[in-house]
Amino acid sequence: MAGGLPSFDEGVQFGIITSILTGSTQGRMYYSDIYRTLMVDASTNMTIPIGEKEVRWIYNNTGAILEKGKAVYISSIHIGTPSTIAVSLA
């Protein structure tokens, strides 16, 4: 502790998980020996392997249903809120 706050001068040691965890706990972070990277449970149904995937929270204000795999582009960026997207012609 330094000034009432935790100090991590020696780094952080995560326990090694050698199996795939079931279920998600939003905000949980752990090291996966299977994927050999840190994992973050971003929501109750999304686990992100750090350094292997990129996730961007977006808002679909087009009214169109976005099918999985559909090409989109960012139409505007908002600080503190999700970016808005539009369907691409690709």
Buried (B, 14 or more C-beta within 10 A) or exposed (E): EEEEEEEEEEEEEEEEBEEEEEEBEEEEEBBBEEBEBBBBBBEEEEBBBEEEEEEEEBEBEEEEEEEEEEEBEEEEEEEEEEBBBBBEEE
